[in-house]
């Protein structure tokens, strides 16, 4: 039996976790400027967060609350309007720092390249020696279970296998921080659970810190050491839950009672925020669903 999940105030960190900080987000906001007569959009924050070295942290929240914006800012793909981000003690500004890898929801494989050449693409751009490229690519392809498809093209693969290719292409770069932006959002439930097992195995073997953006509460509950719950836009962390799962977990934990309590807690936090995001009220949703009122 695993202990019940515990909650902390958003942004609250212990002295021990500060000592092992891998990423530090301090009072970050992101405001998109006015365009074509439309007003500015305050998409995010202020948000403060510390990612601990080697942890698996997931972010859940209503659609449009700024989850992906937060990932972009941490990755260096977008600049904060206010606040700062530090990775391994160094300011993140203007470009993706060495040591950060990003995998997006969209299939980013190159259709004209084989699986092998897709995975090798980034290494070759770095002009890495051929022998090192071969060693890293062979390892990543084997690790992701793609050896039998190394000479296949993306069009010949399932959606789940194409996402494995994208993960392998990031894995060969040996990121110390891996940012995942809903990489399994287009996959069916069974495939998502199995892909979750693969990511957990990758996390344990590499020791990387992982931050996952997801809409799937069960995915966040299964994979994470901690889950950050965001409000409706502009997104802020309203609570951070500690799951207390063992490090060697896999998808079998979805059958545990604690898993059900954790996903229920996540939904109880998110329901009102999600209604706010779509401009609805609980009563309006109930009536639209056909529930009888007194």
ABEGO torsion letter per residue (X at the ends): XBBBBBBBBBGBBBAAAAAABABBBBGBBBBBBBBGGBBBBBABOBBBBBBBBGBBBBBBEBBGAGAAAAAAAAAGABBBABEBBBBGGBBBBGBBBBGBBBBBABBABBAABBAAAAAAAAAAAAGBBAAAAAAAAAAAAAAAGAAAAAABBAAABBAAAAAAAAAAAAAAAGBABBBBBGAAAABBAAAAAAAAAAAAAAAAAAGBBBBBBBABAAAAAAABABBBBBBBOBBBBABBBBAGBBAABBAAAAABAAAAAAAAAAAAAAAAAAAAAAGBBAAAAAAAAGBBBX
